[in-house]
Amino acid sequence: MSLDTIVNNIYQSFQEHAAEARVILLHASGRYRTALVSRLLADPEVRVFYYAMGTDDVDVPSFLAGFTHDLADQAPTFGANVNLVGLKDTADQTPLLTAFAGDLNQLSAEPYILLLDEFDRATVGDDLQSFLEALIDNLPPQCRLVLNSRNLPRLPWMALIAQRKAVMLRDAELISADFYQNQAPAEEARVLATALGPGTVILDNEPIDNWEGHLPRLLFFFALERPVVTRSEICQAFWPELSTDQAVNVFHVTKRRLHKALESVGVDVLVHEDGYYRVNPELSVHYDITDFVSALVAGRLAKGKARPAAWQRVIDLYQRPFLQGHNETWIARRRQEYQSGYLEALSEMATIRLEENRPEHALALLLRAVGENQRRQDLHRRVMTLYADLGRRSEAASHFQRLQETLNEMHVPLEEETRQLYRELMS
């Protein structure tokens, strides 16, 4: 097969999957990343704004200064909003984030790609890391962020994939399993970590109960959620109220207790390399979240008769919410992110049941979904519509009234689309 044919196939795969996500990672193990970048830049039908990360891009001011300078050559008016805010005070990132997102929105009204090349050249600091993570949720709808890197950026990739916000591409292949390349097969792993539920860790078929508190166990799950983490990220997530020195001391105590709980595996659970902590690649561990996200990807790819079984597997894997019973900020956020994947599976299965002319089964699935998350008004609208289609208008009206009361209690506004649907169903 010629190089042109290979690159064309890769480019076709990229176009297909890029439409489904806000962030596309060109995985470090891909052999044709450079060729794909060249193909993107050469395509006259795709607008690409390009920025090569440099060694100075370690914090928010340096990144924004370099980015606005280089983008001004491609879009002369870019950076007006950021310049109004200024780069002197970045303690509160919200004004800069809003300004930067506004500048990105003004780049083009048409779909475009924002390509951050050589992402691995900079040692990204925690402030820039948090800025980039927040940016993902604030990208204008016409923008797709593409990262090209020789390593795996320390974003929470599995949580992003669960929300349909990110995809990983290894040339033409969509990566759909073992996202951090640290997953052992369940039947071979010595350590089984289950986060969908209260958070259990089984070592050699026996549950671990000698944690000396819950923090060492939660630290293990925290590390499993990202490719790598910094010590300061851990301290900020677990002990934000402590001074830096106090948090570091508690961290080292917690880490020692984690290693002690799993000492029979013969290796340290967390290893420290190049300023980052990560789960030891020599540790034989199987993580249920990896299975769950992999099943989600499979459901999205499934066609025809394979769809019901694929989505049912997602539903079956979601036993209970992420680290149920713990309400730390990082856990609550991750819980919501994985729940969105579960709700997607319930919604997709309801669609399948409707296609099979099984509306009562579809209704049961949708009611299960809104029971998980009362804020999802799109799912409530489907419930109301289905009630009406079944000739049960009074139940549609009752559902709307209960929804209205629930949202009022939560101080969440009723969406106009929900209100309009109610008026139409009742007319």
ABEGO torsion letter per residue (X at the ends): XBAAAAAAAAAAAAAAAAAABABBBBBAABAAAAAAAAAAAABAABBBBBBBBBAABABAAAAAAAAAAAAAAABAABGAAAAAAEAABAABAAAAAAAAAAAAAAABABBBBBBBBGAAABBBBAAAAAAAAAAAAABBAABBBBBBBABBBABBAAAAAAAGABBBBBEABBBABGAAGABBBAAABABBBBABEAGBBBBGGBBBABAGEAAAAAAAAAAAABABBBAAAAAAAABAABBAAAAAAAAAAAAAAAAAAAAAAGBBABBBBGGBBBBBAABBBBBAAAAAAAAAAAAAABBEAAAAAAAAAAAAABABBBGBGBABAAAAAAAAAAAAAAAAAAAAAAAAAAAAGBAAAAAAAAAAAAAABAABAAAAAAAAAAAAAAGBAAAAAAAAAAAAAAAAAAGBBBBAAAAAAAAAAAX
